Amino acid sequence: MTLQDIQNQALQLPIGERWRLVQSLLRSIQQETLAFSLPLSNTSSLTGLDPWTQSLIGVIKLGIEDPTESYVDYLEEKYS
């Protein structure tokens, strides 16, 4: 079944059932997104990703920075 087939069938549902479908899909997406935003104590949950995507994990290290201090530094550099 293609995405287009699913969309066509969903559009034939009554509006109330479409809303329930949307809410169900949104909950599912939020749960999966939350799973990826948690600390990566193990990478077994990432095995479903494309190998190229997996190769990007850990490339960028985000430090804990004070956004105000970073902005002040930016302004000082820009206007000095």
N, CA, C and O atoms as a printed pandas DataFrame, in Angstrom:
     atom_number atom_name residue_name chain_id  residue_number  x_coord  y_coord  z_coord
0              1         N          MET        A               1    0.846   -1.174    0.000
1              2        CA          MET        A               1    0.000    0.000    0.000
2              3         C          MET        A               1    0.896    1.244    0.000
3              4         O          MET        A               1    1.843    1.325    0.782
4              5         N          THR        A               2    0.606    2.186   -0.853
5              6        CA          THR        A               2    1.415    3.396   -0.952
6              7         C          THR        A               2    0.874    4.484   -0.038
7              8         O          THR        A               2   -0.242    4.393    0.474
8              9         N          LEU        A               3    1.683    5.506    0.152
9             10        CA          LEU        A               3    1.256    6.650    0.950
10            11         C          LEU        A               3    0.014    7.291    0.344
11            12         O          LEU        A               3   -0.901    7.696    1.061
12            13         N          GLN        A               4   -0.008    7.379   -0.985
13            14        CA          GLN        A               4   -1.166    7.972   -1.673
14            15         C          GLN        A               4   -2.434    7.161   -1.403
15            16         O          GLN        A               4   -3.505    7.739   -1.220
16            17         N          ASP        A               5   -2.327    5.824   -1.376
17            18        CA          ASP        A               5   -3.482    4.969   -1.071
18            19         C          ASP        A               5   -3.994    5.245    0.339
19            20         O          ASP        A               5   -5.200    5.341    0.567
20            21         N          ILE        A               6   -3.062    5.369    1.277
21            22        CA          ILE        A               6   -3.444    5.635    2.667
22            23         C          ILE        A               6   -4.122    6.994    2.779
23            24         O          ILE        A               6   -5.137    7.131    3.461
24            25         N          GLN        A               7   -3.563    7.999    2.110
25            26        CA          GLN        A               7   -4.157    9.335    2.141
26            27         C          GLN        A               7   -5.565    9.311    1.557
27            28         O          GLN        A               7   -6.480    9.907    2.125
28            29         N          ASN        A               8   -5.748    8.634    0.438
29            30        CA          ASN        A               8   -7.069    8.566   -0.189
30            31         C          ASN        A               8   -8.074    7.883    0.731
31            32         O          ASN        A               8   -9.213    8.334    0.849
32            33         N          GLN        A               9   -7.661    6.804    1.381
33            34        CA          GLN        A               9   -8.573    6.118    2.299
34            35         C          GLN        A               9   -8.886    6.993    3.518
35            36         O          GLN        A               9  -10.028    7.037    3.974
36            37         N          ALA        A              10   -7.878    7.682    4.040
37            38        CA          ALA        A              10   -8.094    8.541    5.207
38            39         C          ALA        A              10   -9.069    9.664    4.880
39            40         O          ALA        A              10   -9.895   10.032    5.716
40            41         N          LEU        A              11   -8.979   10.209    3.676
41            42        CA          LEU        A              11   -9.871   11.302    3.289
42            43         C          LEU        A              11  -11.321   10.853    3.138
43            44         O          LEU        A              11  -12.226   11.686    3.112
44            45         N          GLN        A              12  -11.547    9.563    3.038
45            46        CA          GLN        A              12  -12.910    9.033    2.940
46            47         C          GLN        A              12  -13.546    8.831    4.306
47            48         O          GLN        A              12  -14.751    8.601    4.401
48            49         N          LEU        A              13  -12.745    8.914    5.366
49            50        CA          LEU        A              13  -13.267    8.738    6.726
50            51         C          LEU        A              13  -14.055    9.972    7.147
51            52         O          LEU        A              13  -13.800   11.072    6.657
52            53         N          PRO        A              14  -15.017    9.790    8.059
53            54        CA          PRO        A              14  -15.702   10.950    8.630
54            55         C          PRO        A              14  -14.711   11.817    9.402
55            56         O          PRO        A              14  -13.676   11.333    9.860
56            57         N          ILE        A              15  -15.031   13.075    9.538
57            58        CA          ILE        A              15  -14.122   14.046   10.150
58            59         C          ILE        A              15  -13.689   13.637   11.559
59            60         O          ILE        A              15  -12.527   13.827   11.920
60            61         N          GLY        A              16  -14.584   13.091   12.346
61            62        CA          GLY        A              16  -14.239   12.671   13.708
62            63         C          GLY        A              16  -13.196   11.579   13.720
63            64         O          GLY        A              16  -12.276   11.598   14.538
64            65         N          GLU        A              17  -13.335   10.627   12.819
65            66        CA          GLU        A              17  -12.354    9.539   12.741
66            67         C          GLU        A              17  -11.024   10.045   12.205
67            68         O          GLU        A              17   -9.969    9.548   12.600
68            69         N          ARG        A              18  -11.059   11.028   11.308
69            70        CA          ARG        A              18   -9.807   11.606   10.818
70            71         C          ARG        A              18   -9.075   12.319   11.941
71            72         O          ARG        A              18   -7.850   12.234   12.032
72            73         N          TRP        A              19   -9.821   13.035   12.813
73            74        CA          TRP        A              19   -9.181   13.715   13.944
74            75         C          TRP        A              19   -8.525   12.703   14.867
75            76         O          TRP        A              19   -7.407   12.919   15.335
76            77         N          ARG        A              20   -9.229   11.573   15.136
77            78        CA          ARG        A              20   -8.645   10.542   16.000
78            79         C          ARG        A              20   -7.381    9.963   15.361
79            80         O          ARG        A              20   -6.402    9.678   16.051
80            81         N          LEU        A              21   -7.411    9.794   14.043
81            82        CA          LEU        A              21   -6.236    9.297   13.333
82            83         C          LEU        A              21   -5.065   10.277   13.462
83            84         O          LEU        A              21   -3.931    9.874   13.722
84            85         N          VAL        A              22   -5.355   11.556   13.279
85            86        CA          VAL        A              22   -4.309   12.585   13.389
86            87         C          VAL        A              22   -3.724   12.594   14.794
87            88         O          VAL        A              22   -2.506   12.655   14.960
88            89         N          GLN        A              23   -4.587   12.534   15.808
89            90        CA          GLN        A              23   -4.104   12.551   17.188
90            91         C          GLN        A              23   -3.254   11.323   17.486
91            92         O          GLN        A              23   -2.238   11.417   18.174
92            93         N          SER        A              24   -3.668   10.181   16.972
93            94        CA          SER        A              24   -2.912    8.949   17.168
94            95         C          SER        A              24   -1.539    9.039   16.503
95            96         O          SER        A              24   -0.531    8.649   17.093
96            97         N          LEU        A              25   -1.506    9.549   15.282
97            98        CA          LEU        A              25   -0.229    9.702   14.579
98            99         C          LEU        A              25    0.669   10.706   15.297
99           100         O          LEU        A              25    1.874   10.486   15.417
100          101         N          LEU        A              26    0.092   11.798   15.770
101          102        CA          LEU        A              26    0.869   12.807   16.478
102          103         C          LEU        A              26    1.475   12.226   17.751
103          104         O          LEU        A              26    2.646   12.470   18.041
104          105         N          ARG        A              27    0.694   11.461   18.516
105          106        CA          ARG        A              27    1.212   10.831   19.730
106          107         C          ARG        A              27    2.385    9.909   19.390
107          108         O          ARG        A              27    3.404    9.900   20.081
108          109         N          SER        A              28    2.226    9.144   18.327
109          110        CA          SER        A              28    3.275    8.231   17.900
110          111         C          SER        A              28    4.545    8.991   17.534
111          112         O          SER        A              28    5.642    8.599   17.932
112          113         N          ILE        A              29    4.400   10.067   16.784
113          114        CA          ILE        A              29    5.557   10.871   16.377
114          115         C          ILE        A              29    6.225   11.502   17.598
115          116         O          ILE        A              29    7.453   11.532   17.688
116          117         N          GLN        A              30    5.420   12.006   18.539
117          118        CA          GLN        A              30    5.981   12.622   19.735
118          119         C          GLN        A              30    6.759   11.605   20.565
119          120         O          GLN        A              30    7.824   11.924   21.095
120          121         N          GLN        A              31    6.234   10.379   20.683
121          122        CA          GLN        A              31    6.924    9.348   21.457
122          123         C          GLN        A              31    8.247    8.983   20.797
123          124         O          GLN        A              31    9.261    8.836   21.478
124          125         N          GLU        A              32    8.241    8.835   19.472
125          126        CA          GLU        A              32    9.483    8.498   18.774
126          127         C          GLU        A              32   10.486    9.646   18.857
127          128         O          GLU        A              32   11.687    9.416   19.006
128          129         N          THR        A              33    9.998   10.871   18.761
129          130        CA          THR        A              33   10.877   12.030   18.859
130          131         C          THR        A              33   11.475   12.112   20.252
131          132         O          THR        A              33   12.660   12.411   20.402
132          133         N          LEU        A              34   10.678   11.853   21.262
133          134        CA          LEU        A              34   11.162   11.870   22.641
134          135         C          LEU        A              34   12.232   10.808   22.829
135          136         O          LEU        A              34   13.222   11.040   23.523
136          137         N          ALA        A              35   12.042    9.654   22.222
137          138        CA          ALA        A              35   13.024    8.580   22.353
138          139         C          ALA        A              35   14.372    9.012   21.796
139          140         O          ALA        A              35   15.407    8.636   22.347
140          141         N          PHE        A              36   14.389    9.796   20.715
141          142        CA          PHE        A              36   15.638   10.234   20.126
142          143         C          PHE        A              36   16.251   11.418   20.863
143          144         O          PHE        A              36   17.442   11.690   20.709
144          145         N          SER        A              37   15.452   12.127   21.664
145          146        CA          SER        A              37   16.002   13.278   22.375
146          147         C          SER        A              37   16.562   12.895   23.745
147          148         O          SER        A              37   17.185   13.718   24.416
148          149         N          LEU        A              38   16.340   11.651   24.157
149          150        CA          LEU        A              38   16.874   11.200   25.431
150          151         C          LEU        A              38   18.371   10.933   25.292
151          152         O          LEU        A              38   18.851   10.688   24.185
152          153         N          PRO        A              39   19.105   10.976   26.387
153          154        CA          PRO        A              39   20.544   10.682   26.310
154          155         C          PRO        A              39   20.772    9.305   25.695
155          156         O          PRO        A              39   20.013    8.366   25.935
156          157         N          LEU        A              40   21.820    9.207   24.910
157          158        CA          LEU        A              40   22.099    7.971   24.199
158          159         C          LEU        A              40   22.948    7.047   25.061
159          160         O          LEU        A              40   24.158    6.940   24.859
160          161         N          SER        A              41   22.304    6.370   26.037
161          162        CA          SER        A              41   23.043    5.455   26.879
162          163         C          SER        A              41   23.355    4.177   26.116
163          164         O          SER        A              41   24.391    3.552   26.340
164          165         N          ASN        A              42   22.460    3.790   25.218
165          166        CA          ASN        A              42   22.781    2.692   24.318
166          167         C          ASN        A              42   22.265    3.054   22.940
167          168         O          ASN        A              42   21.310    3.819   22.802
168          169         N          THR        A              43   22.887    2.515   21.949
169          170        CA          THR        A              43   22.531    2.897   20.580
170          171         C          THR        A              43   21.685    1.846   19.895
171          172         O          THR        A              43   21.506    1.902   18.678
172          173         N          SER        A              44   21.155    0.878   20.648
173          174        CA          SER        A              44   20.357   -0.170   20.018
174          175         C          SER        A              44   19.087    0.397   19.385
175          176         O          SER        A              44   18.580   -0.171   18.418
176          177         N          SER        A              45   18.567    1.506   19.910
177          178        CA          SER        A              45   17.366    2.096   19.341
178          179         C          SER        A              45   17.654    2.798   18.018
179          180         O          SER        A              45   16.723    3.188   17.314
180          181         N          LEU        A              46   18.927    2.965   17.671
181          182        CA          LEU        A              46   19.305    3.674   16.456
182          183         C          LEU        A              46   19.609    2.725   15.300
183          184         O          LEU        A              46   19.968    3.170   14.210
184          185         N          THR        A              47   19.470    1.430   15.530
185          186        CA          THR        A              47   19.835    0.466   14.493
186          187         C          THR        A              47   18.923    0.533   13.290
187          188         O          THR        A              47   19.293    0.063   12.214
188          189         N          GLY        A              48   17.732    1.107   13.441
189          190        CA          GLY        A              48   16.812    1.220   12.317
190          191         C          GLY        A              48   17.149    2.367   11.376
191          192         O          GLY        A              48   16.559    2.486   10.302
192          193         N          LEU        A              49   18.092    3.210   11.774
193          194        CA          LEU        A              49   18.462    4.348   10.939
194          195         C          LEU        A              49   19.323    3.902    9.774
195          196         O          LEU        A              49   20.013    2.885    9.849
196          197         N          ASP        A              50   19.276    4.663    8.711
197          198        CA          ASP        A              50   20.143    4.440    7.564
198          199         C          ASP        A              50   21.604    4.530    8.031
199          200         O          ASP        A              50   21.924    5.361    8.880
200          201         N          PRO        A              51   22.487    3.689    7.490
201          202        CA          PRO        A              51   23.886    3.725    7.912
202          203         C          PRO        A              51   24.533    5.100    7.785
203          204         O          PRO        A              51   25.339    5.481    8.633
204          205         N          TRP        A              52   24.195    5.842    6.750
205          206        CA          TRP        A              52   24.758    7.180    6.588
206          207         C          TRP        A              52   24.338    8.069    7.752
207          208         O          TRP        A              52   25.146    8.830    8.284
208          209         N          THR        A              53   23.056    7.967    8.148
209          210        CA          THR        A              53   22.555    8.759    9.266
210          211         C          THR        A              53   23.253    8.333   10.556
211          212         O          THR        A              53   23.622    9.175   11.374
212          213         N          GLN        A              54   23.432    7.033   10.735
213          214        CA          GLN        A              54   24.115    6.543   11.929
214          215         C          GLN        A              54   25.540    7.081   12.004
215          216         O          GLN        A              54   26.049    7.341   13.094
216          217         N          SER        A              55   26.176    7.248   10.865
217          218        CA          SER        A              55   27.559    7.735   10.861
218          219         C          SER        A              55   27.663    9.175   11.366
219          220         O          SER        A              55   28.744    9.614   11.761
220          221         N          LEU        A              56   26.547    9.917   11.357
221          222        CA          LEU        A              56   26.566   11.309   11.805
222          223         C          LEU        A              56   26.420   11.444   13.315
223          224         O          LEU        A              56   26.695   12.507   13.873
224          225         N          ILE        A              57   25.993   10.382   13.973
225          226        CA          ILE        A              57   25.753   10.450   15.412
226          227         C          ILE        A              57   27.066   10.694   16.135
227          228         O          ILE        A              57   28.040    9.967   15.941
228          229         N          GLY        A              58   27.082   11.703   16.953
229          230        CA          GLY        A              58   28.255   12.042   17.730
230          231         C          GLY        A              58   29.239   12.950   17.025
231          232         O          GLY        A              58   30.255   13.320   17.613
232          233         N          VAL        A              59   28.972   13.322   15.779
233          234        CA          VAL        A              59   29.883   14.198   15.043
234          235         C          VAL        A              59   29.905   15.580   15.672
235          236         O          VAL        A              59   30.970   16.174   15.836
236          237         N          ILE        A              60   28.744   16.090   16.022
237          238        CA          ILE        A              60   28.652   17.417   16.626
238          239         C          ILE        A              60   28.454   17.246   18.121
239          240         O          ILE        A              60   27.506   16.599   18.567
240          241         N          LYS        A              61   29.336   17.819   18.869
241          242        CA          LYS        A              61   29.230   17.793   20.328
242          243         C          LYS        A              61   28.673   19.134   20.788
243          244         O          LYS        A              61   29.283   20.181   20.570
244          245         N          LEU        A              62   27.528   19.090   21.415
245          246        CA          LEU        A              62   26.920   20.310   21.918
246          247         C          LEU        A              62   27.370   20.530   23.357
247          248         O          LEU        A              62   27.176   19.676   24.222
248          249         N          GLY        A              63   27.961   21.664   23.590
249          250        CA          GLY        A              63   28.394   21.998   24.934
250          251         C          GLY        A              63   27.303   22.756   25.663
251          252         O          GLY        A              63   26.339   23.233   25.064
252          253         N          ILE        A              64   27.477   22.852   26.952
253          254        CA          ILE        A              64   26.525   23.628   27.747
254          255         C          ILE        A              64   27.044   25.053   27.781
255          256         O          ILE        A              64   28.059   25.339   28.417
256          257         N          GLU        A              65   26.348   25.941   27.098
257          258        CA          GLU        A              65   26.765   27.333   27.028
258          259         C          GLU        A              65   25.650   28.222   27.545
259          260         O          GLU        A              65   24.466   27.892   27.469
260          261         N          ASP        A              66   26.069   29.347   28.067
261          262        CA          ASP        A              66   25.109   30.357   28.489
262          263         C          ASP        A              66   24.739   31.163   27.249
263          264         O          ASP        A              66   25.592   31.859   26.698
264          265         N          PRO        A              67   23.468   31.087   26.789
265          266        CA          PRO        A              67   23.098   31.801   25.565
266          267         C          PRO        A              67   23.304   33.307   25.677
267          268         O          PRO        A              67   23.645   33.954   24.687
268          269         N          THR        A              68   23.104   33.876   26.858
269          270        CA          THR        A              68   23.303   35.316   27.040
270          271         C          THR        A              68   24.771   35.661   26.855
271          272         O          THR        A              68   25.105   36.631   26.174
272          273         N          GLU        A              69   25.646   34.871   27.460
273          274        CA          GLU        A              69   27.080   35.117   27.342
274          275         C          GLU        A              69   27.535   34.969   25.894
275          276         O          GLU        A              69   28.350   35.756   25.415
276          277         N          SER        A              70   27.018   33.975   25.204
277          278        CA          SER        A              70   27.375   33.783   23.794
278          279         C          SER        A              70   26.929   34.960   22.951
279          280         O          SER        A              70   27.649   35.391   22.051
280          281         N          TYR        A              71   25.755   35.480   23.234
281          282        CA          TYR        A              71   25.236   36.608   22.465
282          283         C          TYR        A              71   26.046   37.871   22.750
283          284         O          TYR        A              71   26.328   38.653   21.842
284          285         N          VAL        A              72   26.411   38.062   23.997
285          286        CA          VAL        A              72   27.239   39.218   24.359
286          287         C          VAL        A              72   28.587   39.118   23.648
287          288         O          VAL        A              72   29.082   40.110   23.112
288          289         N          ASP        A              73   29.177   37.928   23.643
289          290        CA          ASP        A              73   30.443   37.737   22.934
290          291         C          ASP        A              73   30.286   38.057   21.457
291          292         O          ASP        A              73   31.151   38.696   20.858
292          293         N          TYR        A              74   29.189   37.616   20.877
293          294        CA          TYR        A              74   28.921   37.881   19.459
294          295         C          TYR        A              74   28.824   39.387   19.196
295          296         O          TYR        A              74   29.411   39.898   18.242
296          297         N          LEU        A              75   28.075   40.091   20.053
297          298        CA          LEU        A              75   27.914   41.533   19.879
298          299         C          LEU        A              75   29.232   42.278   20.052
299          300         O          LEU        A              75   29.539   43.207   19.305
300          301         N          GLU        A              76   30.010   41.854   21.054
301          302        CA          GLU        A              76   31.303   42.499   21.282
302          303         C          GLU        A              76   32.212   42.323   20.071
303          304         O          GLU        A              76   32.897   43.263   19.667
304          305         N          GLU        A              77   32.223   41.155   19.507
305          306        CA          GLU        A              77   33.050   40.906   18.328
306          307         C          GLU        A              77   32.559   41.670   17.119
307          308         O          GLU        A              77   33.352   42.181   16.327
308          309         N          LYS        A              78   31.268   41.743   16.985
309          310        CA          LYS        A              78   30.691   42.413   15.815
310          311         C          LYS        A              78   30.925   43.925   15.838
311          312         O          LYS        A              78   31.243   44.527   14.813
312          313         N          TYR        A              79   30.766   44.529   17.014
313          314        CA          TYR        A              79   30.822   45.982   17.104
314          315         C          TYR        A              79   32.142   46.525   17.667
315          316         O          TYR        A              79   32.224   47.714   17.974
316          317         N          SER        A              80   33.150   45.708   17.806
317          318        CA          SER        A              80   34.414   46.237   18.323
318          319         C          SER        A              80   35.399   46.504   17.192
319          320         O          SER        A              80   36.518   46.953   17.440
